[in-house]
């Protein structure tokens, strides 16, 4: 299953306009400790760190999911989840996009091993896409909260 979409960052109704640095900082917060971004996540432990890559263990109760995070500063972050019995594996890339007018978007691109061959699999993939989309909206809202907390009042 593949799924890609854009979220506008600074809409006309937003009281605070975010810049690239604030978006990047929010994405780094998701990398370092994903708990505010992933409901049900009990702990996020970094087990390996390099300049542009790290490996994490995400603890959801008794289930531990391992992922590799790759970074390109101020541009994109990619989460690559290992395939295991409890998880189909795949990747999520979040890219900061700026158009010619200086308008920011976040592009979310999912690539999973989830099959879509039968009607039942297609229905399930549709539910997963909806959940991803809602989670991405929540991610942007969490980034807004982080950015507001770092600004002078």
QUIURBEL-V94146 format. One record per backbone hydrogen bond with DSSP energy under -0.5 kcal/mol. CO is the residue of the C=O (numbers start at 1). NH is the residue of the N-H. Records with the same first field share a line. If there is no record, write none. Layout:
# QUIURBEL-V94146
CO->NH / NH
This chain:
# QUIURBEL-V94146
1->112
3->110
5->108
7->106
9->11
11->14
16->18
19->23
20->24
21->25
22->26
23->27
24->28
25->29
26->30
27->31
28->32
29->33
33->36
34->37 / 38
37->39
38->41
40->42
43->59
44->46
45->47 / 57
48->55
50->53
52->71
53->50
54->69
55->47 / 48
56->67
57->45 / 59
58->60 / 65
59->42 / 43 / 61
60->63
63->60 / 65
65->58
66->82
67->56
68->70 / 80
69->54
70->78
72->75 / 76
75->96
76->72
77->94
78->70 / 80
79->81 / 92
80->68
81->90
84->87
87->84
89->113
90->81
91->111
92->79
93->95 / 109
94->77
95->97 / 107
97->105
99->102
103->99
104->9 / 10
105->97 / 107
106->7 / 108
107->95 / 109
108->5
109->93
110->3
111->91
118->122
119->123
120->124
121->125
122->126
123->127
124->128
125->129
126->130
127->131
128->132
129->133
130->134
131->135
132->136
133->137
134->138
135->139
136->140
137->141
138->142
139->143
140->144
141->145
142->146
143->147
144->148
145->149
146->150
147->150
148->151
